[in-house]
Amino acid sequence: RERDVIFAGGLHDIIEDTEITKEYLSQMFNPRVAFLVEAVSKKPKSCFPDKEEARLHEFHQRYLDCARCDSGVIWPKLADRLHNLATLHGLHHDPSKQNRMARETLDFYIPFLDGEAKTLVATDFHPFLESYRYKMYYLAMAFLDQTT
């Protein structure tokens, strides 16, 4: 079971960044790996004619629903978010995306880690949630402090 989470962590962006499908992942790995990868993948923007905010809200809701179904979804997404925050400087050409990602971390991920995430994973893993929370909060705040 842990192996599936590790595979999904390594493959987390493959559906949204390549032509690889959930069905292909299911065949190459197993249905759970495919589910975990799809659960942390954003749908293409073309699926959302409305604003970016509506797309993010839908993604967050889908992520929460998937995490409630299988808590293994939590780890690849947290690893992805932490990596994205650690490399925000690489988006210097797109300050609005940098700000959005930092704000989204503070508005969605930090409250999730403070609350519901702790009900979804075993108590033994709460120190890992706290570690993610601390690092994500620090990186998001450090970036926002630089831009204000």
Summary of the structure (lengths in Angstrom):
residues: 148
radius of gyration: 15.4
end to end distance: 43.6
largest distance: 47.9
contacts: 412
relative contact order: 0.11
helix: 82%
strand: 0%
